[in-house]
């Protein structure tokens, strides 16, 4: 059963941003079926959301055969996300397989209602699943400003690398789209909270459920974490559905002003 949970704060919040996570079982290597499924799920989201997040490789599952399932940079999924963003008047984001200049990327597409699409290529490729043998790594951090909220984009395994994620008051929301196996679900939950605490930022992590074509099981555990490390909303283990949470940006600004950890953070330079 598909359901959408809505966890809205008071309408008195002056500067609120709502985010919806959609957790689902993916049809293995069948982009059209998965796009249809997420289109149906989005019909249940309603009108009060700013950003809808879909899992990593939401069109295929975590396949290591990109040469069979790739799309061009402005292919079918790029078109789909733009259409969904326009229909729901919300940003819609998720990753898929893109071939560009002869290389394959695990690319997160962030589509705005205006038609603009921003992308982030996964930096840290999961070598234990041989992702590094089939895909090329990204080389740029990407922060999208949407409705006055600074959103930094990440994919799955990136979550384990705090230096890459580190923000010194440069992002308000960190998003992670994932195919994170059930065998490491406690790691997923712990690291999402850690990234929120150390960056004093909201964190949203969306994961899939079900079993993929390689017989790997996924538990979901999609959740939204506050800058204080509190779980604001989460989806049940192994259940398909969605959850919508409201983020209070004024409260975030006040917390950072009162407790300005970022002012004491170490300077560093990422060398790629």
C-alpha positions as CSV (number, residue, x, y, z in Angstrom):
1,X,0.0,0.0,0.0
2,X,1.3,3.4,-0.9
3,X,0.8,6.2,1.6
4,X,2.1,9.7,2.2
5,X,2.6,10.9,5.8
6,X,2.5,14.6,6.4
7,X,4.3,16.1,9.3
8,X,3.7,19.8,9.0
9,X,4.7,22.3,11.7
10,X,2.6,25.4,12.5
11,X,1.4,27.5,9.6
12,X,2.8,30.4,11.6
13,X,6.3,29.6,10.6
14,X,7.5,32.5,8.5
15,X,10.2,30.8,6.6
16,X,9.3,27.1,6.1
17,X,10.5,24.6,3.5
18,X,8.8,21.3,3.0
19,X,10.5,18.2,1.7
20,X,8.9,14.8,0.7
21,X,10.8,11.5,0.6
22,X,9.4,8.7,-1.6
23,X,10.5,5.2,-0.5
24,X,9.7,2.3,-2.9
25,X,10.7,-1.0,-4.3
26,X,12.2,-0.6,-7.8
27,X,11.5,-2.8,-10.8
28,X,14.9,-4.1,-11.8
29,X,16.4,-2.4,-14.9
30,X,13.0,-1.2,-16.1
31,X,13.0,2.6,-16.4
32,X,9.6,3.1,-17.9
33,X,7.9,1.0,-15.1
34,X,9.7,2.9,-12.4
35,X,8.9,6.3,-13.9
36,X,5.2,5.3,-14.0
37,X,5.3,4.1,-10.4
38,X,6.9,7.3,-9.1
39,X,4.4,9.4,-11.1
40,X,1.6,7.6,-9.3
41,X,3.2,8.0,-5.9
42,X,3.6,11.8,-6.5
43,X,-0.1,12.1,-7.1
44,X,-0.5,11.4,-3.4
45,X,1.9,14.1,-2.3
46,X,-0.5,17.0,-2.4
47,X,0.2,20.6,-2.9
48,X,2.2,21.5,0.2
49,X,5.7,20.5,-0.7
50,X,8.8,22.2,-2.1
51,X,11.1,19.3,-2.9
52,X,10.3,15.7,-3.7
53,X,13.2,13.2,-3.4
54,X,13.5,9.9,-5.2
55,X,16.1,7.2,-4.5
56,X,19.5,6.6,-6.2
57,X,19.2,5.0,-9.7
58,X,15.4,5.2,-9.2
59,X,14.8,4.1,-12.9
60,X,16.9,0.9,-12.8
61,X,18.1,-0.1,-9.4
62,X,21.8,-0.2,-8.6
63,X,22.9,-2.0,-11.9
64,X,26.5,-2.5,-13.0
65,X,25.5,-2.6,-16.6
66,X,25.3,1.1,-17.6
67,X,26.1,0.3,-21.2
68,X,22.7,-1.3,-21.5
69,X,20.6,1.1,-19.5
70,X,22.2,4.6,-19.9
71,X,20.4,7.7,-21.1
72,X,21.7,10.8,-22.8
73,X,22.0,14.0,-20.7
74,X,18.6,15.2,-21.7
75,X,16.9,11.9,-22.1
76,X,13.7,10.3,-20.9
77,X,14.3,10.7,-17.2
78,X,15.5,14.3,-17.6
79,X,12.2,15.0,-19.4
80,X,10.2,13.1,-16.8
81,X,11.6,15.0,-13.8
82,X,11.0,18.4,-15.6
83,X,7.4,17.3,-16.2
84,X,6.9,16.2,-12.6
85,X,8.4,19.4,-11.3
86,X,6.1,21.5,-13.5
87,X,3.0,19.4,-12.6
88,X,3.6,19.6,-8.8
89,X,5.2,23.0,-8.7
90,X,8.0,21.5,-6.6
91,X,11.6,20.6,-7.3
92,X,12.0,16.8,-8.0
93,X,15.3,15.0,-7.7
94,X,16.7,11.5,-8.0
95,X,19.7,9.8,-9.7
96,X,19.9,7.8,-12.9
97,X,22.6,6.5,-15.4
98,X,23.8,9.1,-17.8
99,X,26.4,8.7,-20.6
100,X,28.3,11.8,-21.5
101,X,31.5,12.1,-23.6
102,X,31.8,8.4,-23.7
103,X,31.7,7.9,-19.9
104,X,28.9,6.7,-17.6
105,X,27.9,8.7,-14.5
106,X,25.6,8.0,-11.6
107,X,24.0,11.5,-11.9
108,X,21.6,13.2,-9.5
109,X,19.2,15.4,-11.5
110,X,17.5,18.2,-9.6
111,X,14.6,19.6,-11.7
112,X,12.9,22.9,-10.8
113,X,9.4,24.0,-11.7
114,X,10.9,26.6,-14.0
115,X,12.4,23.9,-16.2
116,X,16.0,24.3,-15.0
117,X,17.8,21.0,-14.2
118,X,20.9,21.0,-12.1
119,X,23.0,17.9,-11.8
120,X,25.5,16.3,-9.5
121,X,27.7,13.3,-10.4
122,X,28.4,10.9,-7.6
123,X,31.9,11.5,-6.3
124,X,32.5,8.3,-4.2
125,X,31.9,5.2,-6.2
126,X,31.1,2.0,-4.2
127,X,34.1,-0.2,-5.0
128,X,32.8,-3.1,-2.9
129,X,30.0,-3.3,-5.5
130,X,32.4,-2.6,-8.4
131,X,30.8,0.7,-9.2
132,X,34.2,2.2,-9.7
133,X,34.8,-0.3,-12.6
134,X,31.7,0.9,-14.5
135,X,31.2,4.5,-13.7
136,X,33.3,7.7,-13.7
137,X,33.5,9.8,-10.5
138,X,32.2,13.4,-10.3
139,X,34.6,16.2,-9.5
140,X,32.4,19.0,-8.2
141,X,30.4,19.7,-5.1
142,X,27.0,21.1,-6.1
143,X,24.8,23.4,-4.1
144,X,21.4,24.4,-5.5
145,X,19.5,27.5,-4.2
146,X,15.8,26.9,-4.4
147,X,13.1,29.0,-2.7
148,X,15.9,30.7,-0.7
149,X,17.2,27.4,0.7
150,X,20.7,26.2,-0.1
151,X,20.6,22.5,-0.9
152,X,23.7,20.4,-1.3
153,X,23.4,17.2,-3.3
154,X,25.0,13.8,-2.5
155,X,24.5,10.2,-3.5
156,X,24.6,7.1,-1.2
157,X,28.3,6.2,-0.5
158,X,29.2,9.9,-0.3
159,X,27.6,9.8,3.1
160,X,30.7,8.0,4.5
161,X,33.1,10.9,3.6
162,X,32.6,13.9,5.9
163,X,35.4,16.0,4.3
164,X,33.5,16.0,1.0
165,X,30.3,16.8,2.7
166,X,31.7,19.4,5.1
167,X,29.8,22.8,5.1
168,X,30.8,25.9,7.0
169,X,27.4,27.5,6.9
170,X,27.3,27.2,3.1
171,X,24.3,24.8,2.9
172,X,21.0,24.6,4.8
173,X,19.9,21.2,3.7
174,X,22.0,18.2,2.7
175,X,20.2,15.5,0.7
176,X,21.3,11.9,0.1
177,X,19.6,9.7,-2.4
178,X,20.6,6.1,-1.9
179,X,20.4,2.3,-2.6
180,X,21.8,1.5,0.9
181,X,21.6,-2.2,1.7
182,X,19.7,-3.5,4.7
183,X,22.8,-5.2,6.1
184,X,24.2,-1.8,6.9
185,X,21.0,0.1,7.9
186,X,22.4,1.1,11.3
187,X,25.4,2.7,9.6
188,X,23.0,4.6,7.3
189,X,21.0,6.0,10.2
190,X,24.0,6.9,12.3
191,X,25.8,8.7,9.6
192,X,22.8,10.7,8.6
193,X,22.6,12.0,12.1
194,X,26.3,12.7,12.3
195,X,26.3,14.7,9.1
196,X,23.4,16.9,10.4
197,X,25.2,17.5,13.7
198,X,28.6,18.3,12.4
199,X,27.3,20.6,9.7
200,X,24.5,22.2,11.7
201,X,22.2,21.5,8.8
202,X,19.0,19.7,8.0
203,X,19.7,16.3,6.4
204,X,17.3,14.2,4.3
205,X,18.1,10.7,3.2
206,X,15.9,8.7,0.9
207,X,16.5,5.0,0.3
208,X,14.7,2.2,-1.5
209,X,13.1,-1.0,-0.2
210,X,12.7,-4.5,-1.6
211,X,15.3,-6.7,-3.3
212,X,17.2,-5.9,-6.5
213,X,18.3,-8.1,-9.4
214,X,21.5,-9.1,-7.5
215,X,19.5,-10.4,-4.5
216,X,20.5,-7.5,-2.3
217,X,17.9,-6.4,0.2
218,X,17.1,-2.8,1.1
219,X,15.2,-1.7,4.3
220,X,14.5,1.9,3.4
221,X,14.8,3.8,6.7
222,X,14.3,7.1,4.8
223,X,14.4,10.0,7.2
224,X,14.8,13.7,7.9
225,X,17.2,14.9,10.6
226,X,17.3,18.3,12.3
227,X,20.5,20.3,12.7
228,X,20.4,19.1,16.4
229,X,20.5,15.5,15.3
230,X,16.8,14.8,16.0
231,X,14.8,12.5,13.8
232,X,12.0,14.8,12.5
233,X,10.3,12.1,10.4
234,X,11.0,8.6,9.1
235,X,9.4,5.9,7.1
236,X,8.9,2.4,8.5
237,X,11.4,-0.4,7.6
238,X,10.5,-2.3,4.5
239,X,7.4,-0.2,3.7
240,X,6.7,1.7,0.5
241,X,5.3,5.2,0.9
242,X,6.2,8.8,1.5
243,X,6.7,11.3,4.2
244,X,6.6,15.1,4.1
245,X,8.4,17.2,6.7
246,X,8.5,21.0,7.3
247,X,11.9,22.5,7.9
248,X,12.0,25.8,9.9
249,X,14.7,27.9,8.3
250,X,14.4,30.7,10.8
251,X,15.1,28.2,13.6
252,X,18.2,27.0,11.7
253,X,19.5,30.6,11.4
254,X,18.9,31.3,15.1
255,X,20.6,28.0,16.1
256,X,23.7,28.8,14.1
257,X,23.8,32.4,15.5
258,X,23.5,31.2,19.1
259,X,25.9,28.3,18.6
260,X,28.3,29.2,15.8
261,X,30.4,26.1,15.5
262,X,31.3,26.9,11.9
263,X,33.4,29.8,13.0
264,X,35.8,27.4,14.7
265,X,36.0,24.8,11.9
266,X,39.4,24.0,10.4
267,X,40.3,25.4,7.0
268,X,41.1,22.7,4.4
269,X,41.3,22.3,0.6
270,X,40.0,19.3,-1.3
271,X,42.5,18.2,-3.9
272,X,40.9,16.2,-6.7
